Amino acid sequence: MVDVQRPLPKTHELDTKAFWAATKNEELTYQRCDDCEAVIFYPRRHCTKCLGNSLTWHTATGRGTIYTYSIVRQSYHPFFRDRVPYAVAWIDLDEGPRLLSEIVGVDDPASLEIGQRVKVAWESHEELSVPLFKPE
């Protein structure tokens, strides 16, 4: 039987390279605009609010709340096929960014609740770590 790996992002893309490099050290980073203080996520070269290009990287605590979620009950990708059902959720980090991630560490994804507190759970790989989330 072939060991099927999780599909991983490209780590060499200019906008997201620093983000994925930080995950190797289990740091969940986001950007903030130095001009208008807008929180920027996913990583970009410009502010989505004022279009400025003076962005600073910050490290999040990795804690937040479930904004909304969906339960995946069918998957054709070999890595996810045996994991169904599983949940993916939009997570509102305490620092402001909202990101999409898989929720792990739950026996029944239907037990999740909007507004539930979660924290990052890292899945390590050779070039990066994937930020997944689990209930606090």
C-alpha positions, 0 to 999 in steps of 0.5 A, spaced: 500 500 500 502 506 498 503 512 503 499 518 500 501 524 503 497 531 504 497 535 498 502 541 500 502 548 498 508 551 494 513 554 498 517 558 493 511 563 491 513 570 493 507 573 497 506 566 501 514 564 502 515 568 508 508 565 511 510 558 510 517 559 512 515 561 519 510 555 519 517 550 519 518 553 526 510 553 528 509 560 528 502 562 525 504 569 522 500 575 518 501 582 516 499 588 518 499 595 514 504 600 517 499 605 514 492 604 515 493 598 521 489 593 517 490 586 518 492 582 512 491 575 511 492 571 506 499 574 505 500 579 499 505 584 497 500 590 498 494 592 503 487 590 501 484 596 504 489 602 502 493 599 497 499 601 501 506 596 500 508 597 507 506 591 511 509 588 517 509 581 519 506 579 526 506 572 530 499 570 532 498 566 538 494 561 534 488 561 538 481 563 535 474 561 534 470 558 529 466 563 525 463 557 520 464 550 518 462 545 514 463 537 514 466 534 508 462 527 508 465 525 501 472 526 498 475 523 492 483 525 494 486 519 496 489 523 502 482 525 505 478 519 502 479 515 509 478 521 513 471 523 512 467 525 515 472 531 517 470 539 518 473 545 515 472 551 518 473 559 517 477 561 524 477 568 526 484 568 530 484 573 536 489 578 532 484 579 527 485 574 521 480 569 518 483 563 515 481 556 513 483 550 516 481 543 517 479 541 525 482 535 528 482 532 534 474 531 534 471 524 534 464 527 531 465 533 527 457 535 528 459 536 535 463 543 533 459 549 534 460 556 531 463 561 536 467 555 539 474 556 541 480 553 538 487 553 538 493 551 532 495 544 532 501 543 527 502 537 522 510 537 520 512 536 514 519 536 511 519 544 508 513 546 512 508 545 518 501 545 516 496 549 521 490 545 523 486 547 529 483 543 535 478 545 540 481 548 546 
